[in-house]
Amino acid sequence: MTKIFLLCFLFLIFGTTESRPLVRQIRSANEFERLLSKHSKQTGLPVIVDFYSDGCGPCRMMAPVFKKLAKEIGQDKAVFVKVDTNAQYELSSKYQIRSLPTFAFFLNGKKVNQFSGAGEAQLRQMTNQVVRSSEIENTKLTIENLTEYYKSVDPSKSTEGIQSVYDKCASMIKGSEECVGAAANQLSRRLKQKYKSAPKLEERFLAEARSPESGGAKNEEKASSGSSSKTRGGGTSNKPNLHLATKEQLMEELDARLEAEADAEDDEEEEDKHGWKPSDFPEKVVIIGGGPAGMSAAIYAARANLQPVVIAPPMGGQLQGKGVDVENYPGLHNMTGPGVVAAMRHQAAEFGAVFEADMVESIDASSRPFKVITTNSSNIIDTHTIIIASGAESNWLNIPGEYQMRGNGVSSCATCDGAIYREKNVVVVGGGDSAMEEALVLARTSKSVTLIHRRDSFRASNILGQRVLDHPSINILWNTVVLQVLGKPVNQEGDDVDLDEQVMAVSGLKIENTETDEISEIATDAMFVAIGHTPTTKFLEGVVEFDPEHTGYLLTKGRTTHTTESGIFASGDVSDAVYRQAITSAGSGAAAALDAERYLSENNLGNEAAEFEAELLAEIMGSDDEPEITYNAYSESGGRGVGIKESIAAEL
């Protein structure tokens, strides 16, 4: 029995081919360098890297996009990997990662392109470019083909001359002894221009070498591989030495592989389980926003069986960017902002909410049902009610150098970008709770934190302000404003360097004391702006009315969440210009869901699917003009109008 069992799992382990993961998580700098070297020399595949952080909202937004793109492109065309900048700051420093997320594109071991930000269109464009370059450069010109070519076009060419041409081509590729890639293509074009025909080019890496199952080992050099073991007959075998493995080792290997397969299946199921799919009927409620207001509305609406559709990137609003613990939300202890948002999202999904990872571009309220137009999706979502919970965006100083150096030292999210400036000097601008939290987050990893505030006292809560004042690594400049962001040139890498525009990174700030009017400069590696937020409501201009006393905030009716457009409700920071707290946003989100539910009931909306099913069932059961046939159980008992219980009592 033991032998049969061992044979079964030996087949499971070694009878299947080990393949590359769809998206590989890099665990060390050495692993990353080995991966670049491997795909440069063994497969020729491009390597596309996502530099991210768990606490970065835009990173969480782009994570499913990155994985989806990896599936679309295919493992035989590119290698997709992720690098956690908090764990691998050595790689972040080496490749000058100054903002998150950053996507870097490598081909033949060299970085050929890079950009920062949550731009799906840009990610797709650059990925397709590097994949195309990889396919074009997957060529090889052999000395044999070059010799045959010269025999037909220039027989007088000597062997030494042919070898000289070949050696010049090979020397164009660093570390290569063959005429391959771009050098081979270039030589082929020049020969065609001269002789009107081109030499025969071959594939440098065969399809089996680029396949994910091959691991890159099956290339043109496989014959010289020393990994094979000799058989008794003196030949070689690629089979593993099973007799060297113990039963415990085999069991561990089997468990690890089965667990990895199960995790991969769970990931795929989770992606589809809570994703929105177009319907033949309008949605009952669409929620725009993924923060506390949106998630609270989703939970209440889902529990009322409204099947809400949440449209938002999975970044969770401002709460997602809080790296410190959320201490002012009842019932939560030792939980950061990302953890709170993840728990809310999970709870909403469990009750039946579905999610569309997108941004709303506009709303058409000229007819009913409403039409919600998103940025990336080709679908227009019809809905009877809309709950606006889109939150607010960061405010900026709008000073010289600020916009130009965003992503190169200028940021509004310490949790997202703070780890990049480990052991460096940074500045935080602001005096409210957001600025205090940013300063405390940065003080964990930065060498020093300078907090610049234009007044002589904080507007923040006492407890946060006192923590900042007591922190030994935080220095405060009172009554000070920033006039300009100073920069220094950045050394650019890759083949696509823009020579017309020099990239700059933050090197310092020009500041002014508001009491003495003294202007000075301070050195810093980064500036984090935390001066408040503006409601994300521009897409509602012309749809609903705004609060005339608070710019950008939506106007609601009385103490309800009703806006001036019937069927559209506002919750969270888009309508609260006073409190602007996570807990008050969650409360208004719940109120908006209750108002939406009441609106649907009063107007008898959202029953199309049920009515369609009822009509279909009636049609199946028969037309109305036919007599209704019913079954009377009493007729089979001889016409007695009594039940079994009465008849037994009579007999007794």
Phi, psi and omega per residue, in radians:
M1 nan -0.718 3.136
T2 -1.100 -0.685 3.139
K3 -1.136 -0.709 3.128
I4 -1.103 -0.738 3.141
F5 -1.082 -0.783 3.139
L6 -1.100 -0.700 3.130
L7 -1.104 -0.638 -3.124
C8 -1.112 -0.881 -3.079
F9 -1.419 -0.305 2.971
L10 -1.143 -0.640 3.090
F11 -1.173 -0.685 3.140
L12 -1.105 -0.703 -3.071
I13 -1.321 -0.890 -2.979
F14 -1.788 -0.168 3.128
G15 -1.440 -0.190 3.110
T16 -1.974 2.700 -3.097
T17 -1.593 2.312 3.100
E18 -1.375 2.249 -3.095
S19 -2.042 2.876 3.091
R20 -1.202 2.561 3.021
P21 -1.190 2.699 -3.134
L22 -1.056 -0.835 3.049
V23 -2.262 2.092 -3.045
R24 -1.652 2.356 3.092
Q25 -1.608 2.100 -3.121
I26 -1.427 2.292 -3.071
R27 -1.925 -0.159 3.108
S28 -2.789 2.805 3.119
A29 -1.152 -0.656 3.121
N30 -1.107 -0.698 3.113
E31 -1.074 -0.711 -3.131
F32 -1.153 -0.764 -3.136
E33 -1.152 -0.668 3.088
R34 -1.112 -0.676 -3.134
L35 -1.136 -0.756 3.102
L36 -1.079 -0.763 -3.128
S37 -1.121 -0.732 -3.117
K38 -1.073 -0.849 -3.073
H39 -1.371 -0.248 3.012
S40 -1.328 -0.662 -3.016
K41 -1.779 -0.418 -2.996
Q42 -1.968 -0.449 -3.094
T43 -2.210 -0.504 -3.074
G44 1.290 0.153 -3.116
L45 -1.353 2.544 3.042
P46 -1.294 2.649 3.107
V47 -1.998 2.115 -3.111
I48 -1.915 2.137 -2.967
V49 -2.016 2.326 3.049
D50 -1.869 1.839 3.043
F51 -1.508 2.075 -2.982
Y52 -2.466 3.077 3.010
S53 -2.484 2.502 -3.109
D54 -1.102 -0.510 -3.110
G55 -1.566 0.107 -3.083
C56 -1.660 2.072 -3.122
G57 -1.047 -0.924 3.100
P58 -1.026 -0.523 3.095
C59 -1.129 -0.754 3.118
R60 -1.155 -0.572 3.108
M61 -1.164 -0.694 -3.059
M62 -1.493 -0.252 -3.098
A63 -1.001 -0.902 3.118
P64 -1.163 -0.524 3.094
V65 -1.145 -0.743 3.139
F66 -1.091 -0.765 -3.135
K67 -1.190 -0.701 3.118
K68 -1.107 -0.709 3.124
L69 -1.135 -0.656 3.107
A70 -1.065 -0.685 3.096
K71 -1.160 -0.737 -3.095
E72 -1.165 -0.760 -3.098
I73 -1.209 -0.751 -3.140
G74 1.714 2.520 -3.097
Q75 -1.277 -0.244 3.108
D76 -1.544 0.045 3.140
K77 -2.110 -0.373 -3.128
A78 -2.812 2.782 3.097
V79 -1.998 2.182 -3.110
F80 -1.907 2.231 -3.135
V81 -2.364 2.757 3.104
K82 -2.150 2.472 3.135
V83 -2.207 2.068 3.082
D84 -1.397 1.964 -3.063
T85 -1.173 -0.422 3.097
N86 -1.211 -0.605 -3.119
A87 -1.596 -0.525 -3.065
Q88 -2.076 1.029 -3.105
Y89 -1.212 -0.309 3.071
E90 -1.129 -0.741 3.096
L91 -1.210 -0.654 3.122
S92 -1.056 -0.718 -3.138
S93 -1.238 -0.707 -3.086
K94 -1.112 -0.713 -3.074
Y95 -1.748 0.268 3.007
Q96 0.954 0.921 3.094
I97 -1.461 1.936 -3.041
R98 -1.992 -0.079 3.113
S99 -2.673 2.717 -3.094
L100 -2.194 2.553 -0.158
P101 -1.317 2.684 3.028
T102 -2.139 2.329 3.132
F103 -1.958 2.160 -3.132
A104 -2.026 2.527 -3.055
F105 -2.141 2.127 -3.078
F106 -2.022 2.434 3.058
L107 -2.477 2.253 -3.095
N108 0.999 0.615 3.083
G109 1.429 -0.008 -3.110
K110 -2.011 2.526 3.047
K111 -1.351 2.107 -3.078
V112 -1.879 -0.261 -3.136
N113 -2.841 2.808 -3.127
Q114 -2.923 2.501 3.003
F115 -2.657 2.771 -3.137
S116 -2.074 2.562 3.085
G117 2.086 2.946 -3.100
A118 -1.633 1.095 -3.124
G119 -1.886 1.752 -3.119
E120 -1.149 -0.748 -3.130
A121 -1.069 -0.731 3.133
Q122 -1.174 -0.668 3.108
L123 -1.084 -0.790 -3.138
R124 -1.137 -0.730 -3.114
Q125 -1.095 -0.854 -3.107
M126 -1.208 -0.577 3.090
T127 -1.125 -0.802 3.121
N128 -1.097 -0.625 3.125
Q129 -1.123 -0.809 -3.082
V130 -1.259 -0.557 3.066
V131 -1.147 -0.752 3.117
R132 -1.104 -0.740 3.108
S133 -1.077 -0.682 3.120
S134 -1.086 -0.731 -3.138
E135 -1.185 -0.688 3.139
I136 -1.153 -0.683 -3.075
E137 -1.514 0.046 3.095
N138 -1.458 1.036 -3.106
T139 -2.283 2.765 -3.138
K140 -2.595 2.333 3.055
L141 -1.925 2.004 -3.132
T142 -1.491 2.745 3.116
I143 -1.132 -0.530 3.124
E144 -1.171 -0.778 3.137
N145 -1.171 -0.628 3.120
L146 -1.170 -0.682 3.108
T147 -1.113 -0.803 3.114
E148 -1.074 -0.651 -3.139
Y149 -1.107 -0.801 -3.127
Y150 -1.190 -0.485 3.091
K151 -1.099 -0.552 -3.094
S152 -1.564 -0.517 -3.071
V153 -1.842 -0.448 -3.110
D154 -2.670 1.340 -3.084
P155 -1.051 -0.366 -3.103
S156 -1.330 -0.171 -3.112
K157 -1.175 2.193 -3.098
S158 -1.334 2.849 3.113
T159 -1.094 -0.681 3.117
E160 -1.140 -0.656 3.130
G161 -1.158 -0.707 3.112
I162 -1.125 -0.744 -3.140
Q163 -1.131 -0.622 3.124
S164 -1.129 -0.748 3.094
V165 -1.070 -0.763 -3.117
Y166 -1.134 -0.738 -3.130
D167 -1.127 -0.652 3.097
K168 -1.103 -0.694 3.107
C169 -1.122 -0.784 -3.124
A170 -1.127 -0.598 -3.100
S171 -1.223 -0.294 3.141
M172 -1.278 -0.346 3.115
I173 -1.833 1.994 -3.089
K174 -1.085 2.263 3.086
G175 1.384 0.158 -3.119
S176 -2.021 2.547 3.086
E177 -1.895 0.119 -3.124
E178 -2.099 2.787 3.064
C179 -1.542 1.736 -3.009
V180 -2.366 2.940 2.972
G181 1.068 -2.417 -3.072
A182 -1.083 -0.592 3.132
A183 -1.140 -0.722 3.117
A184 -1.136 -0.735 3.113
N185 -1.101 -0.723 -3.133
Q186 -1.133 -0.759 3.118
L187 -1.117 -0.692 -3.138
S188 -1.105 -0.722 3.134
R189 -1.141 -0.731 -3.113
R190 -1.165 -0.680 3.114
L191 -1.177 -0.604 3.120
K192 -1.179 -0.674 3.102
Q193 -1.114 -0.602 -3.069
K194 -1.452 -0.733 -3.019
Y195 -1.954 0.045 3.117
K196 1.208 0.147 3.045
S197 -2.628 2.774 -3.054
A198 -2.049 2.631 3.076
P199 -1.205 2.813 -3.127
K200 -1.330 2.191 3.082
L201 -1.790 2.547 3.112
E202 -2.018 2.858 3.044
E203 -1.245 2.267 3.122
R204 -1.232 -0.785 3.114
F205 -2.104 2.161 -3.127
L206 -1.251 2.889 -3.095
A207 -1.051 -0.631 -3.118
E208 -1.192 -0.489 3.099
A209 -1.276 -0.569 -3.123
R210 -1.510 -0.131 3.132
S211 -1.211 2.505 3.139
P212 -1.129 -0.444 -3.132
E213 -1.303 -0.393 -3.057
S214 -1.372 -0.426 -3.059
G215 1.196 0.226 3.085
G216 1.417 0.118 -3.047
A217 -1.518 -0.394 -3.055
K218 -1.615 1.435 3.074
N219 -2.158 -2.878 -3.063
E220 -1.188 -0.177 -3.110
E221 -1.792 0.183 -3.030
K222 -1.130 -0.421 -3.134
A223 -1.169 -0.460 -3.104
S224 -1.668 0.123 -3.101
S225 -1.150 2.408 -3.140
G226 -1.747 0.236 -3.065
S227 -1.493 -0.144 -3.099
S228 -1.372 2.686 3.113
S229 -1.903 2.536 -3.087
K230 -1.334 2.483 3.069
T231 -1.652 3.096 -3.108
R232 -1.153 -0.469 -3.120
G233 -1.443 0.083 3.131
G234 1.574 -0.092 3.120
G235 -1.475 -2.865 3.137
T236 -2.144 2.729 3.116
S237 -2.468 2.415 3.108
N238 -1.608 0.043 -3.119
K239 -1.307 2.533 3.122
P240 -1.210 2.684 3.107
N241 -1.418 1.561 -3.055
L242 -1.153 -0.529 -3.074
H243 -1.206 -0.250 3.141
L244 -1.484 -0.292 -3.095
A245 -1.583 2.403 3.076
T246 -1.414 2.913 3.128
K247 -1.085 -0.690 3.141
E248 -1.115 -0.721 3.133
Q249 -1.132 -0.706 3.105
L250 -1.133 -0.692 3.125
M251 -1.134 -0.735 3.114
E252 -1.086 -0.728 3.132
E253 -1.128 -0.730 3.130
L254 -1.097 -0.802 3.133
D255 -1.066 -0.733 -3.117
A256 -1.118 -0.727 -3.104
R257 -1.246 -0.707 3.104
L258 -1.124 -0.657 3.121
E259 -1.161 -0.703 3.122
A260 -1.127 -0.713 3.108
E261 -1.123 -0.718 3.141
A262 -1.133 -0.699 3.124
D263 -1.107 -0.718 3.137
A264 -1.118 -0.722 3.108
E265 -1.138 -0.707 3.136
D266 -1.102 -0.689 3.137
D267 -1.093 -0.750 -3.133
E268 -1.171 -0.719 3.128
E269 -1.140 -0.695 -3.108
E270 -1.148 -0.600 3.129
E271 -1.109 -0.724 -3.068
D272 -1.520 -0.391 -3.002
K273 -1.105 -0.773 -3.043
H274 -1.957 0.324 3.133
G275 -1.526 2.560 -3.133
W276 -1.334 2.426 3.076
K277 -2.225 2.396 -3.114
P278 -0.975 2.523 -3.118
S279 -2.113 2.840 3.086
D280 -1.375 -0.198 -3.082
F281 -2.144 2.702 3.099
P282 -1.091 2.594 3.062
E283 -1.240 2.666 3.102
K284 -1.309 -0.736 -3.131
V285 -2.611 2.368 3.019
V286 -2.015 2.289 -3.138
I287 -1.924 2.163 -3.125
I288 -1.801 1.856 -3.134
G289 2.292 2.513 -3.080
G290 -2.130 0.379 3.088
G291 -1.591 -2.840 -3.131
P292 -1.005 -0.708 3.125
A293 -1.120 -0.837 -3.129
G294 -1.136 -0.737 -3.131
M295 -1.210 -0.654 3.093
S296 -1.131 -0.756 3.084
A297 -1.087 -0.679 3.141
A298 -1.132 -0.719 3.138
I299 -1.113 -0.843 -3.135
Y300 -1.131 -0.755 -3.132
A301 -1.168 -0.684 3.140
A302 -1.166 -0.692 3.119
R303 -1.183 -0.373 3.071
A304 -1.574 0.167 3.105
N305 1.098 0.630 3.095
L306 -1.609 -0.045 -3.125
Q307 0.785 1.072 -3.057
P308 -1.173 2.581 3.035
V309 -1.888 2.080 -3.136
V310 -1.717 2.053 3.114
I311 -1.826 1.947 -3.140
A312 -3.064 2.537 2.953
P313 -1.135 2.574 -3.064
P314 -1.309 0.948 -3.110
M315 -1.962 -0.242 2.942
G316 1.255 0.308 3.072
G317 1.222 -2.742 -3.061
Q318 -1.121 -0.599 -3.111
L319 -1.080 -0.543 3.138
Q320 -1.097 -0.506 -3.085
G321 -1.533 0.047 -3.125
K322 -1.493 1.915 3.119
G323 -1.446 -0.319 3.094
V324 -1.450 2.893 3.131
D325 -1.158 2.540 3.053
V326 -1.478 1.830 -3.018
E327 -1.785 -0.196 -3.050
N328 -1.910 0.442 3.086
Y329 -2.064 1.995 -3.046
P330 -0.980 2.397 3.087
G331 1.547 -0.138 -3.136
L332 -1.874 2.310 -3.132
H333 -2.460 2.324 3.139
N334 0.985 0.756 3.088
M335 -2.208 2.320 3.091
T336 -1.498 2.980 3.132
G337 -0.977 -0.863 3.114
P338 -1.015 -0.625 3.118
G339 -1.160 -0.696 3.128
V340 -1.127 -0.808 -3.119
V341 -1.116 -0.711 3.132
A342 -1.094 -0.708 3.121
A343 -1.147 -0.738 3.106
M344 -1.078 -0.776 -3.123
R345 -1.098 -0.740 3.131
H346 -1.106 -0.736 -3.136
Q347 -1.124 -0.757 3.122
A348 -1.098 -0.722 3.135
A349 -1.134 -0.653 3.140
E350 -1.094 -0.538 -3.130
F351 -1.544 -0.069 3.037
G352 2.024 0.098 3.076
A353 -1.234 2.521 3.083
V354 -2.058 2.747 -2.965
F355 -2.217 2.460 3.032
E356 -2.156 1.905 -3.082
A357 -1.345 1.502 -3.056
D358 -2.731 3.067 3.078
M359 -2.068 2.480 3.135
V360 -1.451 2.276 -3.133
E361 -1.657 -0.709 3.142
S362 -2.841 2.910 3.094
I363 -2.250 2.274 3.083
D364 -1.735 1.865 -3.129
A365 -1.868 0.282 -3.106
S366 -1.300 -0.313 3.122
S367 -2.518 2.969 3.107
R368 -2.031 2.443 -0.021
P369 -1.237 2.899 3.090
F370 -1.099 2.694 3.048
K371 -2.076 2.144 -3.139
V372 -1.822 2.064 -3.118
I373 -1.815 2.151 -3.110
T374 -1.763 2.978 -3.035
T375 -1.322 -0.879 -2.996
N376 -1.786 -0.451 -3.074
S377 -1.369 2.513 3.080
S378 -1.457 -0.117 -3.109
N379 -1.580 2.462 2.974
I380 -1.768 2.167 -3.037
I381 -1.628 2.075 3.053
D382 -1.534 2.396 -3.106
T383 -2.661 2.625 3.123
H384 -1.435 -0.570 -3.141
T385 -2.396 2.712 3.127
I386 -2.336 2.312 3.023
I387 -1.911 2.041 3.141
I388 -1.527 2.049 3.112
A389 -2.455 0.734 -2.994
S390 -1.413 -0.029 3.017
G391 1.212 -2.603 -3.050
A392 -2.424 2.766 3.129
E393 -1.901 2.728 -3.113
S394 -1.161 2.482 3.015
N395 -1.538 2.653 3.136
W396 -2.108 2.874 -3.111
L397 -1.362 -0.450 -3.105
N398 0.997 0.890 3.117
I399 -2.013 2.815 3.136
P400 -0.980 2.356 3.089
G401 1.561 -0.313 -3.070
E402 -1.169 -0.918 -3.101
Y403 -1.157 -0.721 -3.079
Q404 -1.106 -0.501 -3.065
M405 -1.904 0.295 2.994
R406 -1.119 2.260 -3.056
G407 1.569 -0.179 3.084
N408 -2.200 0.721 3.101
G409 2.147 -0.290 3.073
V410 -1.825 2.195 -3.067
S411 -2.591 2.860 3.038
S412 -2.146 0.240 -3.090
C413 -2.462 1.782 3.137
A414 -1.185 -0.630 3.130
T415 -1.129 -0.633 -3.133
C416 -1.254 -0.838 -2.934
D417 -1.970 -0.082 -3.042
G418 -1.055 -0.671 -3.080
A419 -1.127 -0.386 -3.141
I420 -1.172 -0.457 -3.073
Y421 -1.869 0.682 3.071
R422 -1.064 2.308 3.137
E423 1.059 0.524 3.079
K424 -2.169 2.937 3.141
N425 -1.594 2.242 -3.099
V426 -2.278 2.848 -3.141
V427 -2.202 2.450 3.001
V428 -2.058 2.330 3.140
V429 -1.945 2.154 3.121
G430 2.536 2.977 -3.122
G431 -2.453 0.136 3.131
G432 -1.713 -2.969 -3.136
D433 -1.032 -0.693 -3.137
S434 -1.042 -0.754 3.138
A435 -1.143 -0.696 3.123
M436 -1.090 -0.777 -3.128
E437 -1.133 -0.729 3.107
E438 -1.059 -0.775 -3.118
A439 -1.113 -0.715 -3.132
L440 -1.183 -0.655 3.095
V441 -1.127 -0.807 -3.105
L442 -1.181 -0.542 -3.120
A443 -1.122 -0.323 3.136
R444 -1.222 -0.592 -3.026
T445 -2.096 -0.464 -3.067
S446 -1.383 2.738 3.113
K447 -1.165 -0.756 3.088
S448 -2.674 2.660 3.117
V449 -2.205 2.208 3.060
T450 -1.913 2.120 3.140
L451 -1.744 2.087 -3.119
I452 -1.833 2.175 3.140
H453 -2.330 2.420 -3.042
R454 -1.368 -0.202 3.138
R455 -1.933 -3.073 3.139
D456 -1.790 0.168 3.075
S457 -2.702 2.699 -3.130
F458 -1.369 2.655 2.966
R459 -1.641 -0.060 -3.072
A460 -1.294 2.954 3.078
S461 -1.114 2.675 -3.060
N462 -1.037 -0.728 -3.040
I463 -1.171 -0.721 3.115
L464 -1.233 -0.730 3.123
G465 -1.066 -0.681 -3.138
Q466 -1.196 -0.634 3.107
R467 -1.100 -0.702 3.120
V468 -1.160 -0.757 -3.141
L469 -1.096 -0.594 -3.089
D470 -1.497 -0.192 -3.040
H471 -1.323 2.241 -3.077
P472 -1.213 -0.373 -3.071
S473 -1.661 0.001 -3.079
I474 -1.934 2.153 3.084
N475 -1.892 2.480 -3.042
I476 -2.054 2.300 3.026
L477 -1.913 1.833 -3.122
W478 -1.417 2.770 3.051
N479 0.860 0.831 -3.056
T480 -2.360 2.455 3.067
V481 -2.194 2.709 3.124
V482 -1.666 2.222 -3.116
L483 -1.689 -0.594 -3.051
Q484 -2.773 2.554 3.033
V485 -1.684 2.155 -3.126
L486 -1.657 2.548 -3.083
G487 -2.360 2.969 3.082
K488 -2.344 2.638 -3.125
P489 -1.107 2.549 3.117
V490 -1.904 2.333 3.076
N491 -1.242 2.093 -3.099
Q492 -1.670 2.591 3.124
E493 -2.101 2.876 3.068
G494 1.733 3.029 -3.085
D495 -1.558 -0.259 -3.066
D496 -1.799 0.678 -3.135
V497 -1.258 2.300 3.102
D498 -1.471 1.855 -3.080
L499 -1.349 -0.279 -3.099
D500 -1.464 -0.317 -3.091
E501 -2.327 2.062 -3.128
Q502 -1.432 2.189 3.103
V503 -1.338 2.334 -3.103
M504 -2.030 2.581 3.056
A505 -2.168 2.680 -3.070
V506 -1.095 2.316 3.061
S507 -2.178 -0.294 -3.124
G508 3.136 -3.134 -3.140
L509 -2.337 2.520 2.966
K510 -1.710 2.132 -3.032
I511 -2.162 2.821 3.133
E512 -2.373 2.334 3.041
N513 -1.427 2.114 -3.047
T514 -1.250 -0.263 3.134
E515 -1.608 -0.707 -3.090
T516 -1.782 -0.168 -3.075
D517 1.096 0.287 3.129
E518 -1.324 2.285 3.120
I519 -1.861 2.325 -3.127
S520 -2.560 3.065 3.116
E521 -2.184 2.487 3.054
I522 -2.201 2.549 3.119
A523 -1.523 2.430 3.082
T524 -2.783 2.754 3.119
D525 -1.691 -0.282 -3.117
A526 -2.802 2.668 3.064
M527 -2.223 2.171 3.117
F528 -1.894 2.078 -3.076
V529 -1.634 2.167 -3.134
A530 -2.406 1.217 -3.061
I531 -2.056 0.545 3.067
G532 1.792 -3.066 -3.048
H533 -2.422 2.801 3.070
T534 -2.092 2.329 -3.110
P535 -0.973 2.452 3.113
T536 -1.525 1.428 -3.036
T537 -2.312 0.178 -3.090
K538 -1.072 -0.540 -3.111
F539 -1.244 -0.091 -3.138
L540 -1.782 0.054 3.132
E541 -1.107 2.232 -3.087
G542 1.518 -0.092 3.139
V543 -1.794 -0.837 3.107
V544 -2.263 2.938 3.109
E545 -1.562 2.627 -3.123
F546 -1.819 2.769 3.127
D547 -1.224 2.054 -3.095
P548 -1.172 -0.377 -3.113
E549 -1.561 -0.278 -3.113
H550 -2.374 1.861 -3.063
T551 -1.051 2.253 3.066
G552 1.591 -0.277 -3.114
Y553 -1.553 2.543 -3.110
L554 -1.400 2.560 3.126
L555 -1.584 2.208 3.115
T556 -1.995 2.789 -3.083
K557 -1.566 2.037 3.074
G558 0.984 -2.297 -3.113
R559 -1.754 0.305 3.126
T560 -1.751 -3.125 3.072
T561 -1.782 0.117 3.115
H562 -1.144 2.313 2.997
T563 -1.578 -3.046 3.141
T564 -1.315 -0.163 3.069
E565 -1.827 2.036 -3.097
S566 -1.027 2.232 3.140
G567 1.734 -0.148 3.090
I568 -1.970 2.266 -3.054
F569 -2.151 2.604 -3.092
A570 -2.070 2.441 3.128
S571 -2.581 2.718 3.092
G572 1.362 -2.620 -3.018
D573 -1.206 -0.215 -3.140
V574 -1.287 -0.308 -3.129
S575 -2.231 -0.062 -3.106
D576 -1.901 1.781 3.141
A577 -1.674 0.051 -3.044
V578 -1.891 -1.010 -2.983
Y579 -1.579 -0.915 3.063
R580 0.898 0.887 3.114
Q581 -2.021 2.742 3.141
A582 -1.057 -0.717 -3.071
I583 -1.259 -0.655 3.089
T584 -1.209 -0.586 3.067
S585 -1.124 -0.741 3.113
A586 -1.094 -0.704 3.117
G587 -1.112 -0.752 3.137
S588 -1.222 -0.504 3.061
G589 -1.135 -0.732 3.073
A590 -1.097 -0.739 3.126
A591 -1.093 -0.692 3.133
A592 -1.115 -0.695 3.112
A593 -1.133 -0.698 3.102
L594 -1.140 -0.728 3.102
D595 -1.122 -0.696 3.132
A596 -1.147 -0.723 3.116
E597 -1.077 -0.772 3.136
R598 -1.129 -0.699 3.127
Y599 -1.079 -0.770 3.134
L600 -1.101 -0.717 -3.126
S601 -1.180 -0.771 -3.101
E602 -1.159 -0.526 -3.105
N603 -1.794 0.115 3.103
N604 0.915 0.873 -3.131
L605 -1.918 2.722 3.061
G606 1.533 0.228 -3.113
N607 -1.867 0.237 -3.059
E608 -1.027 -0.764 -3.100
A609 -1.134 -0.758 -3.138
A610 -1.151 -0.716 3.130
E611 -1.150 -0.670 3.109
F612 -1.116 -0.737 3.121
E613 -1.123 -0.686 3.131
A614 -1.133 -0.759 3.116
E615 -1.119 -0.721 3.130
L616 -1.118 -0.703 3.138
L617 -1.151 -0.709 3.121
A618 -1.120 -0.654 3.123
E619 -1.170 -0.650 3.124
I620 -1.197 -0.692 -3.090
M621 -1.233 -0.312 3.108
G622 2.286 2.828 -3.126
S623 -1.365 2.880 -3.044
D624 -1.316 -0.401 -3.065
D625 -1.393 -0.201 3.106
E626 -1.452 2.490 3.117
P627 -1.112 2.450 -3.126
E628 -1.342 2.173 -3.126
I629 -1.768 2.129 3.140
T630 -2.106 2.806 -3.132
Y631 -1.871 2.184 3.125
N632 -1.961 1.902 -3.110
A633 -1.155 -0.479 -3.099
Y634 -1.264 -0.411 -3.128
S635 -1.154 -0.431 3.139
E636 -1.465 -0.059 -3.133
S637 -1.781 0.410 3.105
G638 1.465 0.274 3.084
G639 1.510 0.134 3.109
R640 -1.211 2.428 -3.134
G641 -1.706 0.398 3.135
V642 -2.087 2.734 3.134
G643 -1.547 -3.087 -3.105
I644 -1.100 -0.703 -3.084
K645 -1.082 -0.770 -3.134
E646 -1.173 -0.694 -3.113
S647 -1.137 -0.665 3.121
I648 -1.166 -0.687 3.125
A649 -1.107 -0.650 -3.141
A650 -1.165 -0.718 -3.139
E651 -1.151 -0.642 3.128
L652 -1.224 nan nan
